[in-house]
Amino acid sequence: MKQGYRMCDLQRAFCILVDEWYDGPICFIAAEGDNKGDIICVNEEPVETIPRFTEEYYLRIRLISEEDVIDGETNSIKIESNLFSARSIFSEVTECTSFNIDQNDVLSICYSDVMQDNFKFKLNANNVAVVRSYNSVSVQCLDGDLSGDFYYSIINAADELFIVLEKENCLMRIRQYIDGLNAHFDNVRIERFISDKNIVSKCNQSGLYKLCDFLECDPTEISTQEMFEIYSALQQVDTTLPIDIFNSWINKLLPREYYVLKKRYLEGHLLTLESVGEICNVTRERIRQVEQKAIRNILSPKRNKYKRNKYRNALVSQLKLFSPHKSYITFSELEELELGANVAIFLDKTTGDIIYESGYKACFFSRDSKNKLDFCLEELPNEFTKTDLQEYSILISEKLNNAFTANEITELICSKYRICGEYIAKSRMTLKVILSFLMQKYFPDGMDIYEDANIDFLREKAYIEFDGFELADNNRAVRARLQAFCVMVDRGVWKYDTEQILISNDLQWAILDYIKQYNSPVLPIQAIMDMFSAELGEIEIYNKYSLHSQLKKILPAEYSINRDYVMKSSGDTFYSVIEAYVKQSAFPVTKRDIQSNFPGATDIVIQQMAAATKVINMNGYYVHLDNLGITDEEVSSLKYAVDSELSDKEIHHANIVFSKIKGSLSGLFNRIGINHYLQFYYLLRELFPNEYEYNRPFMGALGVEVINGEAQVINLIMRNDECSISDIRQFAKEVGTIIDRYIEFIDRNNDAFIFKNRETVISVNAVGLDEADFSRLDAVLEDFIGEEQYKLLSDFYNYRELPDLACLWNTWLLYSIIKKYSKGFKLVLTSNFLNEAKPILVRQEFDESNIDFRDLAEIDQGDSEQFDNDEDILDTFDYDDLE
C-alpha cells in the first residue's frame, strides 16, 4: 500500500490467489451442479468452488479483469442470482450513481469529479425485482480502473440485498424443517414454541398462525434476526408424537399389568373389573389389585423414577403443544392424534394430569379453570340465542382472566348444550323457545295467529327444525302460547316481543299524564294513539295494537290493560261509562257528542255499546231506554202488532213492518221520537231481544232463520234455472236490499250460478258444468292469447275446442268459466257497470295496471258468440260487400 497499490487491486489479487470470489459480507453459493457459474477457470484449469453455506438462493457479484479469461469476457462485471433480477440491480446502481450503461451493456461514467459519491449510496431492496429463478447479466468496461470502481460501488451498496437473501434462505430452512415433520405438526400454533409475544404478533400480522402457514405465507412483517430466532425455537421443539410417548410409557409396565390396563381402558369400550376378571379367569378383586399396582408403578415407580416421570411430563407437554386451545383439548383433536377418549379417561383416572369431561367433549389441563368455567355457565339462563352467546362468551372470558378465549367458550358451550336453530338450551327445548325461534325466522313482521294455515305452517316447521318436535294438535292452545310472549301489532297479527321499550321517557310521562287527565276510569288505547300519533309515528308505532304492547311495559302497577282499553280502576267498562253518560243526558245525544266527551270512541265502539247496553240508536241519535218512559201497556201493544206481522213465519224487512204498524202506534212513536225503520228495529231488539230473530235490517218470528238480503236474493234466483238481470234487480227490491255491482255479485256466487250471457244468469246445474271437463281450458286460452300479455275476450273465436254445454258459448259465459276454472289466467273489466264492461283476458303474472283500456275500447267489436253450425256463419256475411 505504501508503494501506491490500491486496496481494491490488492483485494482482487488476494481473491485470485485463494481461488475465491469477493461477494460481500455473506457469500451464498448454490450447491446445484447444473447452475451456470459453478465451475470457474483459474490458469485455464477448471476448479470447483467450495461454498461456505449450501442454501437455496444466492447472489454473485463478480469482477472479471484482464488477467481472467472466462467465456471470453475481460474487464467486465457479472451478476448472477436465482432470487433477484440482475438487470434490476444494475439499473438501480446506475440510476443512483454517475455510472451509465448503454444499450450494448457497455459501462461509462458521466461525471468523473463526483466519483467518491458513487461509494456512498445504498441499494433499496424494494426497488430490486425478485424473480426467484436463475438469471445473469454482464456489463463490459473499456477501462479496467472504471470496472473496479463500478464493482466496489455495487459491493458497498448491496448490504440490504444480502439481508433479504439471508432472510429468504432462513425461511427456506424453516420450510424444509416443517416439511420434514410429521403431518400432525402442521396445525401446531406458533405461540406454543415462540415465547416472544412481539414475534408472535408480527407473525399473526403476516397471516402466520400455525406451522403449516409458513409453507404458504411470506412473513413480510418479520425481520431477518427474528426469522433466525423462529428457526432456532422451532429446532428446540420436541418432535415426538403423544401416541409414541404414551406407548413408550405404558410399555414399561410388566406384561400382566399392561394387559389389565389395556383390557380395562385402552380397547374399544371401557370394561368393568368383573368383565376383565371373566376374561382373565380371576376374581374382580384380583383385577383391582393388579390395576392398583400398575397405576402405582406408573406414578411412583421404585426404580428409575425420573425416567418414568419424564414420560408423564412429556405427554402432557405434547398434548398442550398440539392443542389449538389454551386450557383444553377436544375429543376430536385427541382422535386425530390417535389417542382417543379412552386414553383420556385412563389418564384422568390414573394421573389426574388432564380432566376428562364428556359434557364438553374435551379434556382440561387444569381442574381449577374447569371448575371456574362450570360456575360461570351455571349462571347463564336456561335458554338464550346465539347473539346472546357471543356477549356471554366475552364476559366469561374476561371474568376468567382470559384462561379461555371468547371463541373457546363459545365452542365449549355449543358442545355441552343443545342447539336448536338460533337458540341454545341447557336442557330440553321448551315450547316457548321453539315458537319464539319460528316466529322470528318465518314471521319477523308478525303473523295472523287466527289463520289455521299459519298455525299448521308452524307445526310443520317445528317438526323439521327441532328434530321431530310436535306442536299440540289444538290450534287454540298454540295461539294461547303465542300470545304469552308475542305482542299484537295489527288486528289479529302478533309479533315476537323483543321486550325493547321504544317510547322515550318524555313521551312516557306525557302519555301517563294524558291517561290521568282522561275524564273516564276507562279509556280506549285508540285515544292515546290519536293524541300522540305524530310522536308515535316517529318510532314506527302506527296503530293501537302495536301501541298496546308498549303500554304494557310502561304503565304503573295500579293500571290494568286489555286489548283495547286502559283501566284506571276496576269494575267499570267503557260501554257502561258511555251508557251512564247517555242516561244522564236530558236529550238524545249524537255520535259526535259521545266522541267529543270520550276521545277514541270509534263508530264501531259506539255501535257495539248500543247493542250491549240499554242505549238505543235512534238513527244517529242515542237515547237510553229508561229515559223513554215506555209503559208496560205500550210494550204489550207494540209486541202484539209485531207478532201479527211476523205470524207468517217469513223473513220481513224492518221498514215494511214499521210502515204497517206505525199508524196504529203513532202516539207512542211520536212521543219517543221513532220516525225511521232503523230506530224501530233497534227499539224492538232492545225491548224484545229473545222474542224475535234479528239480522239487520231483517227480522222474523222466533225460530225463523233470518238471512241477509243478498242470501235471500240468491235463494230466489235458485228457485229458477235461470233469470234475467232485471229479475235479480226486482228480487233485491222486494227483499229490501241493494246490490251495488252485479258482476261482483255473480262472480262471488259462481258456485251456484254464472253468466249465461250479458243479460241472463243460469244455475251451474242447468248449464251442465258438473259433466263438463275444463282441463284443457288454459291450453285453449294460451293458443288464443299467443305471445301477448292480455287480449279482449270478445276476440275469442275457438269455441269448438271447449266442452259442449246446455247453452251456446258467448263472451260472458266464457268469462264466468274462466273465473271459475282457469289457473293460468285472470280477467279484468273495462268498467264496473255491466252495460259498459268489456272482459279482458290477462296472464296471471301480468300487472293489469299496465293495460291501456282506451286502445282496447277502440278496437272492440262487441261480444263474440258461438254459431250452431257453418250455415249460421255463412248467414252472417253480407255477400254484396264481398262482391
C-alpha positions, 0 to 999 in steps of 0.5 A, spaced: 500 500 500 505 504 501 508 503 494 501 506 491 497 499 490 490 500 491 486 496 496 481 494 491 487 491 486 490 488 492 483 485 494 482 482 487 489 479 487 488 476 494 481 473 491 485 470 485 490 467 489 485 463 494 481 461 488 475 465 491 470 470 489 469 477 493 461 477 494 460 481 500 459 480 507 455 473 506 457 469 500 451 464 498 453 459 493 448 454 490 450 447 491 446 445 484 451 442 479 447 444 473 447 452 475 451 456 470 457 459 474 459 453 478 465 451 475 470 457 474 477 457 470 483 459 474 490 458 469 485 455 464 484 449 469 477 448 471 476 448 479 470 447 483 468 452 488 467 450 495 461 454 498 461 456 505 453 455 506 449 450 501 442 454 501 437 455 496 438 462 493 444 466 492 447 472 489 454 473 485 457 479 484 463 478 480 469 482 477 472 479 471 479 483 469 484 482 464 488 477 467 481 472 467 479 469 461 472 466 462 467 465 456 471 470 453 469 476 457 475 481 460 474 487 464 467 486 465 462 485 471 457 479 472 451 478 476 448 472 477 442 470 482 436 465 482 432 470 487 433 477 484 433 480 477 440 482 475 438 487 470 434 490 476 440 491 480 444 494 475 439 499 473 438 501 480 446 502 481 446 506 475 440 510 476 443 512 483 450 513 481 454 517 475 455 510 472 451 509 465 450 503 461 448 503 454 444 499 450 450 494 448 451 493 456 457 497 455 459 501 462 461 509 462 461 514 467 458 521 466 461 525 471 468 523 473 469 529 479 463 526 483 466 519 483 467 518 491 459 519 491 458 513 487 461 509 494 456 512 498 449 510 496 445 504 498 441 499 494 433 499 496 431 492 496 424 494 494 426 497 488 430 490 486 425 485 482 425 478 485 424 473 480 426 467 484 429 463 478 436 463 475 438 469 471 445 473 469 447 479 466 454 482 464 456 489 463 463 490 459 468 496 461 473 499 456 477 501 462 479 496 467 480 502 473 472 504 471 470 496 472 473 496 479 470 502 481 463 500 478 464 493 482 466 496 489 460 501 488 455 495 487 459 491 493 458 497 498 451 498 496 448 491 496 448 490 504 440 490 504 440 485 498 444 480 502 439 481 508 433 479 504 437 473 501 439 471 508 432 472 510 429 468 504 434 462 505 432 462 513 425 461 511 427 456 506 430 452 512 424 453 516 420 450 510 424 444 509 424 443 517 416 443 517 416 439 511 420 434 514 415 433 520 410 429 521 403 431 518 400 432 525 405 438 526 402 442 521 396 445 525 401 446 531 400 454 533 406 458 533 405 461 540 406 454 543 414 454 541 415 462 540 415 465 547 416 472 544 409 475 544 412 481 539 414 475 534 408 472 535 404 478 533 408 480 527 407 473 525 399 473 526 400 480 522 403 476 516 397 471 516 402 466 520 398 462 525 400 455 525 406 451 522 403 449 516 402 457 514 409 458 513 409 453 507 404 458 504 405 465 507 411 470 506 412 473 513 413 480 510 412 483 517 418 479 520 425 481 520 431 477 518 434 476 526 427 474 528 426 469 522 433 466 525 430 466 532 423 462 529 428 457 526 432 456 532 425 455 537 422 451 532 429 446 532 428 446 540 421 443 539 420 436 541 418 432 535 415 426 538 408 424 537 403 423 544 401 416 541 409 414 541 410 417 548 404 414 551 406 407 548 413 408 550 410 409 557 405 404 558 410 399 555 414 399 561 409 396 565 410 388 566 406 384 561 400 382 566 399 389 568 399 392 561 394 387 559 389 389 565 390 396 563 389 395 556 383 390 557 380 395 562 381 402 558 385 402 552 380 397 547 374 399 544 369 400 550 371 401 557 370 394 561 368 393 568 373 389 573 368 383 573 368 383 565 376 383 565 376 378 571 371 373 566 376 374 561 382 373 565 379 367 569 380 371 576 376 374 581 374 382 580 378 383 586 384 380 583 383 385 577 383 391 582 389 389 585 393 388 579 390 395 576 392 398 583 399 396 582 400 398 575 397 405 576 402 405 582 408 403 578 406 408 573 406 414 578 411 412 583 415 407 580 421 404 585 426 404 580 428 409 575 423 414 577 425 420 573 425 416 567 418 414 568 416 421 570 419 424 564 414 420 560 408 423 564 411 430 563 412 429 556 405 427 554 402 432 557 407 437 554 405 434 547 398 434 548 398 442 550 403 443 544 398 440 539 392 443 542 389 449 538 386 451 545 389 454 551 386 450 557 383 444 553 383 439 548 377 436 544 375 429 543 376 430 536 383 433 536 385 427 541 382 422 535 386 425 530 392 424 534 390 417 535 389 417 542 382 417 543 377 418 549 379 412 552 386 414 553 383 420 556 379 417 561 385 412 563 389 418 564 384 422 568 383 416 572 390 414 573 394 421 573 389 426 574 394 430 569 388 432 564 380 432 566 376 428 562 369 431 561 364 428 556 359 434 557 364 438 553 367 433 549 374 435 551 379 434 556 382 440 561 389 441 563 387 444 569 381 442 574 381 449 577 379 453 570 374 447 569 371 448 575 371 456 574 368 455 567 362 450 570 360 456 575 360 461 570 355 457 565 351 455 571 349 462 571 347 463 564 339 462 563 336 456 561 335 458 554 338 464 550 340 465 542 346 465 539 347 473 539 346 472 546 352 467 546 357 471 543 356 477 549 356 471 554 362 468 551 366 475 552 364 476 559 366 469 561 372 470 558 374 476 561 371 474 568 376 468 567 382 472 566 382 470 559 384 462 561 379 461 555 378 465 549 371 468 547 371 463 541 373 457 546 367 458 550 363 459 545 365 452 542 365 449 549 358 451 550 355 449 543 358 442 545 355 441 552 348 444 550 343 443 545 342 447 539 336 448 536 336 453 530 338 460 533 337 458 540 341 454 545 338 450 551 341 447 557 336 442 557 330 440 553 327 445 548 321 448 551 315 450 547 316 457 548 323 457 545 321 453 539 315 458 537 319 464 539 325 461 534 319 460 528 316 466 529 322 470 528 325 466 522 318 465 518 314 471 521 319 477 523 313 482 521 308 478 525 303 473 523 295 472 523 295 467 529 287 466 527 289 463 520 289 455 521 294 455 515 299 459 519 298 455 525 299 448 521 305 452 517 308 452 524 307 445 526 310 443 520 316 447 521 317 445 528 317 438 526 323 439 521 327 444 525 327 441 532 328 434 530 321 431 530 318 436 535 310 436 535 306 442 536 299 440 540 294 438 535 289 444 538 290 450 534 287 454 540 292 452 545 298 454 540 295 461 539 294 461 547 302 460 547 303 465 542 300 470 545 304 469 552 310 472 549 308 475 542 305 482 542 299 484 537 301 489 532 295 489 527 288 486 528 289 479 529 297 479 527 302 478 533 309 479 533 315 476 537 316 481 543 323 483 543 321 486 550 325 493 547 321 499 550 321 504 544 317 510 547 322 515 550 321 517 557 318 524 555 313 521 551 312 516 557 310 521 562 306 525 557 302 519 555 301 517 563 299 524 564 294 524 558 291 517 561 290 521 568 287 527 565 282 522 561 275 524 564 273 516 564 276 510 569 276 507 562 279 509 556 280 506 549 288 505 547 285 508 540 285 515 544 292 515 546 294 513 539 290 519 536 293 524 541 300 522 540 300 519 533 305 524 530 310 522 536 308 515 535 309 515 528 316 517 529 318 510 532 314 506 527 308 505 532 302 506 527 296 503 530 293 501 537 295 494 537 302 495 536 301 501 541 298 496 546 304 492 547 308 498 549 303 500 554 304 494 557 311 495 559 310 502 561 304 503 565 304 503 573 302 497 577 295 500 579 293 500 571 290 494 568 290 493 560 286 489 555 286 489 548 283 495 547 282 499 553 286 502 559 283 501 566 284 506 571 280 502 576 276 496 576 269 494 575 267 499 570 267 498 562 267 503 557 260 501 554 257 502 561 261 509 562 258 511 555 251 508 557 251 512 564 253 518 560 247 517 555 242 516 561 244 522 564 243 526 558 236 530 558 236 529 550 238 524 545 245 525 544 249 524 537 255 520 535 259 526 535 257 528 542 259 521 545 266 522 541 267 529 543 266 527 551 270 520 550 276 521 545 277 514 541 270 512 541 270 509 534 263 508 530 264 501 531 265 502 539 259 506 539 255 501 535 257 495 539 255 499 546 248 500 543 247 493 542 250 491 549 247 496 553 240 499 554 242 505 549 238 505 543 240 508 536 235 512 534 238 513 527 244 517 529 241 519 535 242 515 542 237 515 547 237 510 553 231 506 554 229 508 561 229 515 559 223 513 554 218 512 559 215 506 555 209 503 559 208 496 560 201 497 556 205 500 550 210 494 550 204 489 550 201 493 544 207 494 540 209 486 541 202 484 539 202 488 532 209 485 531 207 478 532 201 479 527 206 481 522 211 476 523 205 470 524 207 468 517 213 465 519 217 469 513 223 473 513 220 481 513 224 487 512 224 492 518 221 498 514 215 494 511 213 492 518 214 499 521 210 502 515 204 497 517 204 498 524 206 505 525 199 508 524 196 504 529 202 506 534 203 513 532 202 516 539 207 512 542 212 513 536 211 520 536 212 521 543 219 517 543 221 520 537 221 513 532 220 516 525 225 511 521 225 503 520 232 503 523 230 506 530 224 501 530 228 495 529 233 497 534 227 499 539 224 492 538 231 488 539 232 492 545 225 491 548 224 484 545 231 481 544 229 473 545 222 474 542 224 475 535 230 473 530 234 479 528 239 480 522 239 487 520 235 490 517 231 483 517 227 480 522 222 474 523 218 470 528 222 466 533 225 460 530 225 463 523 232 463 520 233 470 518 238 471 512 241 477 509 238 480 503 243 478 498 242 470 501 235 471 500 236 474 493 240 468 491 235 463 494 230 466 489 234 466 483 235 458 485 228 457 485 229 458 477 234 455 472 235 461 470 233 469 470 234 475 467 238 481 470 232 485 471 229 479 475 235 479 480 234 487 480 226 486 482 228 480 487 233 485 491 227 490 491 222 486 494 227 483 499 229 490 501 236 490 499 241 493 494 246 490 490 251 495 488 255 491 482 252 485 479 258 482 476 261 482 483 255 479 485 255 473 480 262 472 480 262 471 488 256 466 487 259 462 481 258 456 485 251 456 484 250 460 478 254 464 472 253 468 466 249 465 461 250 471 457 250 479 458 243 479 460 241 472 463 244 468 469 243 460 469 244 455 475 251 451 474 246 445 474 242 447 468 248 449 464 251 442 465 258 444 468 258 438 473 259 433 466 263 438 463 271 437 463 275 444 463 282 441 463 284 443 457 281 450 458 288 454 459 291 450 453 285 453 449 286 460 452 294 460 451 293 458 443 288 464 443 292 469 447 299 467 443 305 471 445 301 477 448 300 479 455 292 480 455 287 480 449 279 482 449 275 476 450 270 478 445 276 476 440 275 469 442 273 465 436 275 457 438 269 455 441 269 448 438 275 446 442 271 447 449 266 442 452 259 442 449 254 445 454 246 446 455 247 453 452 251 456 446 258 459 448 258 467 448 263 472 451 260 472 458 259 465 459 266 464 457 268 469 462 264 466 468 268 459 466 274 462 466 273 465 473 271 459 475 276 454 472 282 457 469 289 457 473 293 460 468 289 466 467 285 472 470 280 477 467 279 484 468 273 489 466 273 495 462 268 498 467 264 496 473 257 497 470 255 491 466 252 495 460 259 498 459 264 492 461 268 489 456 272 482 459 279 482 458 283 476 458 290 477 462 296 472 464 296 471 471 303 474 472 301 480 468 300 487 472 293 489 469 295 496 471 299 496 465 293 495 460 291 501 456 283 500 456 282 506 451 286 502 445 282 496 447 275 500 447 277 502 440 278 496 437 272 492 440 267 489 436 262 487 441 261 480 444 263 474 440 258 468 440 258 461 438 254 459 431 250 452 431 253 450 425 257 453 418 250 455 415 249 460 421 256 463 419 255 463 412 248 467 414 252 472 417 256 475 411 253 480 407 255 477 400 254 484 396 260 487 400 264 481 398 262 482 391 
